[in-house]
């Protein structure tokens, strides 16, 4: 396993993280489709990941309505000290009007609930799951800062924020001397490179770690799909079209993935993950799995070194058109340094 610094902290996390969204929810759509794994199956995956050197495990309170956290807490047991444990909050967790969002009221309660479900006295990386347009960022940050000072949280992070939203949080933290986000968790894959436009450059400038979720685009880049339809009726993408992809464009990307995979004698999914790991600014990619063989295959991506030819072909197949103002901010010829 390889490790990368978590933003500007002194903590190092594995370049492949285990996502626990597949834990729990059996018999309860959509979680039964996503995973629905029981404690025994989850324990096998966690053990496999830890043995491979994975030390970052990510979940969220909303996954399987809290059952993912409960199962993860139980299977970690005495191994809790071996992991950087991450979870998230914001989504609705009850029918009450305040059981959602990022208010001080809900941050305080959601944190206590996650601590209880996870069976721990602290969370290593506590992340807001999305942007809450109703709650001032100052209210959220003050509540999180209090929890850090109480020892219930080690670090804080954010997921699914636009660059301007992240900067708003970081600015408030700096202004008030509150704990600041050290990481961002964002969707990133060959089929979804939008973060390269503003979010990744912002993270590099602010020294934020970037954790990529759904690096296989919800299974679309796994090699299980082709233009004639799905070849695996049990695949999550066959039931839930998430995250959204441009199918025509993504099939073109998969065509190139197949060529590169054949060149290396590996599975398509391994190449897609290796590409994400090779991208500048990506700290760790989060992988989920239903079976040990899936996880073993995904973990092997950390050892796959793609050639310049491989990367160029994949980049060309997946490149995004330059948005405004990027295409007009290219340095004009008269501003370029003279070549001797």
C-alpha positions in Angstrom: 0.0 0.0 0.0 1.1 3.6 -0.6 0.2 6.5 1.7 -0.3 10.2 1.2 -0.4 13.1 3.6 -3.9 14.2 4.6 -3.8 17.8 3.4 -1.6 20.0 5.6 -1.9 17.7 8.6 0.8 15.3 9.8 -1.5 12.3 9.2 -0.9 9.8 6.4 -3.8 7.9 4.8 -3.8 5.0 2.4 -4.1 5.9 -1.3 -7.0 3.5 -1.5 -9.7 3.9 1.1 -12.5 1.5 2.0 -16.0 2.9 1.6 -18.6 1.3 3.8 -21.8 2.3 1.9 -22.3 -1.4 1.0 -22.7 -2.3 4.7 -26.2 -2.8 6.0 -29.7 -2.2 4.5 -30.6 -5.7 3.5 -34.2 -5.8 2.3 -34.4 -2.0 2.3 -34.1 -0.3 -1.1 -31.9 1.3 -2.3 -29.4 0.0 0.2 -30.2 -3.6 -0.6 -29.2 -2.9 -4.2 -26.1 -0.9 -3.2 -24.8 -3.6 -0.9 -27.0 -4.9 1.9 -24.0 -6.7 3.5 -24.4 -8.2 6.9 -21.9 -8.1 9.7 -20.1 -11.3 8.7 -19.6 -10.1 5.1 -18.5 -6.6 6.2 -16.0 -8.1 8.7 -14.4 -10.1 5.9 -14.0 -7.0 3.7 -12.6 -4.9 6.6 -10.1 -7.6 7.5 -9.0 -7.9 3.9 -8.6 -4.1 3.5 -6.6 -3.8 6.8 -4.4 -6.7 5.9 -3.6 -4.9 2.6 -2.6 -1.8 4.4 -5.7 0.3 4.1 -6.0 2.7 7.0 -8.8 5.0 5.9 -12.4 3.8 6.1 -15.2 6.1 5.2 -18.9 5.9 6.0 -21.9 8.3 6.6 -24.8 8.4 9.1 -27.3 8.2 6.2 -25.9 4.9 4.8 -28.5 2.3 5.4 -30.1 4.7 7.9 -27.2 4.4 10.3 -26.7 0.6 10.0 -23.5 1.1 8.1 -22.0 2.9 11.1 -23.3 0.3 13.5 -21.9 -2.6 11.5 -18.5 -0.9 10.9 -18.2 0.0 14.6 -18.8 -3.6 15.6 -16.5 -5.2 13.1 -13.6 -2.8 13.8 -13.7 -3.6 17.5 -10.1 -3.6 18.9 -8.9 -2.7 15.4 -10.4 0.8 15.8 -6.9 2.2 16.6 -5.6 1.0 13.3 -7.7 3.2 11.1 -8.5 6.8 10.3 -12.2 6.6 10.8 -14.3 9.0 8.7 -18.0 9.6 8.6 -20.4 12.3 7.4 -23.5 14.2 8.4 -26.2 16.4 6.9 -28.8 14.1 5.3 -32.2 13.6 6.9 -32.1 11.0 9.7 -35.6 11.2 11.1 -39.0 12.8 10.6 -38.5 15.8 12.8 -38.0 19.2 11.2 -34.5 19.6 12.7 -33.1 16.1 12.0 -31.3 17.3 8.9 -28.8 19.9 7.9 -25.9 21.7 9.5 -27.4 23.7 12.3 -25.6 23.7 15.7 -28.6 21.7 17.0 -28.2 19.0 14.4 -24.4 18.9 14.3 -24.3 18.3 18.0 -26.9 15.5 18.0 -25.7 13.9 14.7 -22.2 13.7 16.1 -23.4 12.0 19.3 -25.5 9.6 17.3 -22.5 8.6 15.1 -20.2 8.2 18.0 -22.8 5.8 19.6 -23.3 3.8 16.5 -19.6 3.5 15.7 -18.9 2.6 19.3 -16.1 5.1 19.7 -15.3 8.2 21.7 -14.0 10.2 18.7 -14.1 10.4 15.0 -10.9 11.0 13.1 -12.4 12.8 10.1 -15.9 14.3 10.5 -17.2 15.6 7.2 -20.2 17.7 6.2 -21.9 15.7 3.4 -23.1 18.6 1.3 -23.8 22.4 1.4 -26.7 23.6 3.6 -28.0 26.8 2.1 -30.2 27.6 5.2 -27.5 27.5 7.9 -24.8 30.1 8.1 -21.3 28.6 7.7 -20.3 30.3 10.9 -22.9 28.4 12.9 -21.7 25.1 11.5 -18.0 25.8 11.9 -18.5 27.0 15.5 -20.3 23.8 16.4 -17.6 21.7 14.7 -14.8 23.7 16.4 -16.4 23.1 19.8 -16.5 19.3 19.2 -12.8 19.4 18.1 -11.9 21.2 21.3 -13.9 18.6 23.3 -11.9 15.8 21.8 -14.8 14.2 19.9 -13.4 15.0 16.5 -9.8 15.0 15.3 -10.2 16.7 11.9 -13.0 18.1 9.9 -13.7 17.9 6.2 -16.3 18.6 3.6 -18.0 16.7 0.7 -19.6 17.8 -2.5 -18.9 21.5 -2.2 -18.3 24.0 -5.0 -15.0 25.8 -4.9 -16.6 29.1 -3.8 -18.5 27.3 -1.0 -15.3 25.7 0.3 -13.6 29.1 0.2 -16.4 30.6 2.2 -15.9 28.0 5.0 -12.1 28.4 4.9 -12.4 32.1 5.1 -14.7 32.0 8.1 -12.4 29.6 9.9 -9.4 31.9 9.3 -11.3 35.0 10.4 -12.6 33.5 13.7 -9.6 31.2 14.5 -11.8 28.0 14.2 -10.6 24.6 13.1 -10.5 24.4 9.3 -11.4 21.7 6.8 -8.4 19.6 5.9 -10.0 17.6 3.1 -12.7 17.5 0.5 -14.5 14.4 -0.7 -15.7 14.7 -4.3 -16.9 12.7 -7.2 -14.1 12.0 -9.6 -13.7 9.5 -12.4 -12.7 9.2 -16.1 -16.4 9.8 -16.7 -16.7 12.8 -14.5 -13.7 15.1 -14.5 -15.6 18.3 -13.6 -13.5 19.0 -10.5 -10.5 19.7 -12.6 -11.9 23.0 -13.6 -12.1 24.8 -10.2 -12.3 22.4 -7.3 -9.0 20.7 -7.7 -7.0 23.9 -8.3 -8.6 25.4 -5.3 -7.7 22.4 -3.2 -4.1 22.5 -4.3 -3.9 26.2 -3.5 -5.5 25.7 0.0 -3.5 22.5 0.7 -6.6 20.4 1.1 -6.6 16.6 0.7 -8.9 15.3 -2.1 -10.7 12.0 -1.5 -12.4 10.7 -4.7 -15.7 8.9 -4.3 -17.1 6.7 -7.0 -13.9 6.5 -9.1 -15.6 3.8 -11.2 -18.6 6.0 -11.9 -21.0 3.8 -10.0 -19.7 0.7 -11.7 -20.0 2.1 -15.3 -16.2 1.9 -15.7 -15.9 -1.6 -14.3 -16.1 -3.3 -17.7 -19.5 -4.8 -17.0 -21.3 -2.6 -19.4 -21.2 -2.2 -23.2 -23.4 -0.5 -25.8 -25.7 -3.5 -26.1 -26.7 -3.2 -22.4 -25.5 -4.5 -19.1 -23.9 -7.9 -18.8 -24.4 -8.1 -15.1 -28.0 -7.7 -13.9 -26.8 -7.6 -10.3 -24.6 -4.5 -10.8 -25.7 -1.4 -8.9 -25.7 0.6 -12.1 -28.3 -1.7 -13.5 -30.7 -0.5 -10.8 -29.5 3.0 -9.9 -28.2 5.4 -12.6 -25.9 7.2 -10.3 -23.7 9.2 -10.6 -25.1 10.5 -13.9 -22.9 10.0 -16.9 -23.0 10.8 -20.6 -23.4 7.2 -21.8 -22.2 7.8 -25.4 -19.1 9.6 -24.2 -18.5 7.0 -21.4 -18.7 4.0 -23.7 -16.0 5.7 -25.8 -13.9 5.9 -22.6 -14.6 2.3 -21.8 -13.3 1.3 -25.3 -10.0 2.9 -24.5 -9.9 1.3 -21.0 -10.3 -2.1 -22.6 -7.4 -1.5 -24.9 -5.1 -0.4 -22.0 -6.3 -3.2 -19.8 -5.5 -5.8 -22.5 -2.1 -4.2 -22.9 -1.3 -4.8 -19.2 -3.3 -8.0 -18.8 -5.5 -6.7 -16.0 -9.2 -5.9 -15.5 -10.8 -2.7 -16.8 -11.7 -1.5 -13.3 -8.1 -1.7 -12.2 -7.0 0.6 -15.0 -9.8 3.1 -14.2 -8.7 3.3 -10.6 -5.0 3.5 -11.5 -5.8 6.5 -13.7 -7.5 8.3 -10.8 -4.6 7.5 -8.5 -2.2 8.9 -11.1 -4.0 12.3 -11.4 -2.3 15.3 -9.7 -3.9 16.3 -6.4 -5.8 13.1 -5.7 -4.9 11.9 -2.2 -7.0 8.7 -2.0 -9.7 7.0 -4.0 -12.6 5.4 -2.1 -13.7 2.0 -3.2 -16.7 0.0 -2.1 -17.2 -3.7 -2.7 -19.8 -6.4 -2.2 -17.4 -9.4 -2.4 -13.8 -10.0 -1.4 -12.7 -10.7 -5.0 -14.0 -7.2 -6.0 -12.1 -5.6 -3.2 -8.9 -7.5 -4.0 -9.0 -6.4 -7.6 -9.6 -2.8 -6.6 -6.7 -2.8 -4.1 -4.4 -4.1 -6.8 -4.8 -0.8 -8.7 -2.3 0.9 -6.4 0.5 -1.2 -7.9 -0.5 -0.7 -11.6 1.8 1.8 -13.3 0.2 3.2 -16.4 2.6 4.3 -19.2 2.6 7.8 -20.7 0.9 6.3 -23.7 -1.8 4.8 -21.5 -2.4 8.1 -19.7 -2.4 10.1 -22.9 -5.0 7.8 -24.5 -7.3 7.9 -21.5 -6.9 11.6 -21.1 -7.8 12.2 -24.7 -10.9 10.0 -24.5 -12.2 11.7 -21.4 -11.0 15.3 -21.7 -13.5 18.1 -21.0 -13.9 21.1 -23.2 -12.3 24.2 -21.6 -15.0 26.4 -20.0 -15.1 30.1 -19.9 -13.0 31.9 -18.7 -10.3 29.2 -19.0 -10.2 29.4 -22.8 -9.7 33.1 -22.8 -7.1 33.2 -19.9 -4.5 31.4 -21.9 -1.4 33.5 -21.9 -1.2 35.5 -25.1 2.0 35.1 -27.2 3.4 38.5 -26.3 3.3 37.6 -22.5 5.3 34.4 -22.9 9.0 34.5 -22.0 11.4 34.8 -24.9 13.2 31.6 -25.9 16.9 31.9 -26.5 
